Amino acid sequence: MPGLTNDALIEKICESTTLPVNVMVMDGLSPAKKLAKLGVSRISYGPIPYVDAMKTLKAQAVAAMR
């Protein structure tokens, strides 16, 4: 359910299907422990870790060139 952050709706979806429910990390999403209690099967971080790693790598490369 990428884009969905409302706990009540997430829980309702989890209760309404036998399929695994996935959510994507974004502002307003509850912590993983709470999502698991709601029935979420998988939490995706999307491109966030990659983007963060590339920012760090770029900053380190710029610093090394000084």
C-alpha positions in Angstrom: 0.0 0.0 0.0 2.6 2.6 -1.0 1.4 6.1 0.0 -0.9 4.9 2.8 0.0 6.0 6.3 -3.3 5.9 8.1 -3.1 3.1 10.7 -6.9 2.4 10.7 -7.0 2.0 7.0 -3.8 -0.2 7.0 -5.3 -2.4 9.6 -8.6 -2.7 7.8 -6.8 -3.7 4.6 -4.7 -6.3 6.5 -7.9 -7.8 8.0 -9.7 -7.8 4.6 -7.2 -9.8 2.6 -5.3 -13.0 2.8 -2.5 -11.5 0.7 0.6 -10.1 2.3 0.3 -6.3 2.8 3.3 -4.1 2.1 3.8 -0.5 3.1 6.4 2.1 2.1 8.3 4.2 4.6 7.3 7.9 4.4 6.5 10.8 6.7 3.6 9.9 9.0 4.0 6.1 8.9 3.9 4.4 12.2 7.0 2.6 13.6 7.6 -1.0 12.4 6.6 -2.6 15.6 3.1 -1.0 15.4 2.8 -1.8 11.7 3.5 -5.5 12.5 0.7 -5.5 15.1 -1.6 -4.0 12.4 -0.8 -7.0 10.2 1.7 -5.5 7.8 3.9 -8.2 6.2 6.7 -6.1 4.7 8.0 -2.6 5.0 9.7 -1.2 2.0 12.3 1.6 2.3 12.1 2.2 -1.5 15.1 4.3 -2.7 15.7 6.0 0.6 18.8 3.9 1.6 20.3 4.3 -1.9 19.7 8.0 -2.0 21.2 8.5 1.5 24.3 6.4 0.5 24.8 8.4 -2.6 24.6 11.7 -0.7 27.2 10.5 1.8 29.5 9.2 -1.0 29.3 12.5 -2.8 30.0 14.5 0.4 33.0 12.3 1.1 34.3 12.7 -2.5 33.9 16.4 -2.3 35.7 16.5 1.0 38.5 14.4 -0.3 39.1 16.7 -3.3 39.7 19.8 -1.0 
